[in-house]
Amino acid sequence: MEKLIEKVNELKQILDETPQVKKIKDLNKKLQENEELLNKIKLYNQTRKENIKEEIYSYELYKEYKQAETELNILILEINSKLKKISRKGKCNI
C-alpha cells in the first residue's frame, strides 16, 4: 500500500510539471485577480442571463482559461484511457 501511495505522489508531482497544469494554474491566478470578471461570473451564476454570459466570453482571459481547461481535460482523458488499459491486463477476460 505504501508503494501505491508513493507512486500516486510521484504522479502528482509529474502532473504539476506538465504545461497544461502550469498554464491552468497561472490563468486561474490571473482570473482570481480580475474582480470585474469574477463579479460577472457570479452574477451570471445567479441570474443565467444570456447577455452577461456574452460579456464574460468577451474577456480574452476567460477564453484562454476555457481553452486551457479543455487541454487539461484532454490530458485527463488520455491518462484515464491508459489506466483502463493497465487495469485490464491484470484481470481475467471471461
Secondary structure, 3 states (H helix, E strand, C coil): CHHHHHHHHHHHHHHHCCHHHHHHHHHHHHHHHCHHHHHHHHHHHHHCCHHHHHHHHCCHHHHHHHHHHHHHHHHHHHHHHHHHHHHHHCCCCC
